[in-house]
């Protein structure tokens, strides 16, 4: 809502205003609004809800002295009814929005519970979120605190989509590092104008269009163990607020549980493979007295086991993703 002119005066003061002739009342002449012709008479009434201005009802006339106190009283009564109607509409919209949010959260909970394939899970989460949130870019990064590194990344930007299973150290000053180290969300209304003030150095991916609105939320387990980060972004500034951040925080909690369960499965699979390896080595040792043959037969599965256990991302078909 613009806070200028006579409308801004009503918003700032929260009281009705009747101007018989703007030209003769110098106080308001400088802030008057023209409608192609000079407005002489002006009357405005605030829409109040719980002593808070939520709007302004105003009428104007090109002739002076067009309105009187009776008109002011009538508009005040009308403004009260309009304020009630506006608040009811707002509450209804918030209710519908909350129902929609809970529906998305339930869908994501189902996704994270239905699969232990982390790569599949994060992509399904993205597809679910893009139907609900206004987003142009998105990423989820999985973090291993025991290695202090990102071990997998899923990124989307316009026609760009990439799943990277490489292991990377956190980049000092990056948004990802700030969220993971700080264990709390970050939100920017216009990233290009704010990141330097925040002392950060974003790492851009995908296309060449600069991100404006940005939210990043840590994937937290329990009292603060970070297992990754989720971020939604838009080229449009001022798009995300407290509501979107709170919603994404709830989503992040669901994803964190899914990542934890996938990691536990990966550990269990690794333990099974270790037992198989030990059993194979035992059988080889019992079957030969040739040391060179023993080393050749037992070293290959050990190398495979170490490579397959590196990321801890798993799929239900027994392969690492």
Order of alpha helices (4+ residues) and beta strands (2+ residues): alpha-beta-alpha-beta-beta-alpha-alpha-beta-beta-beta-beta-alpha-beta-alpha-beta-beta-alpha-alpha
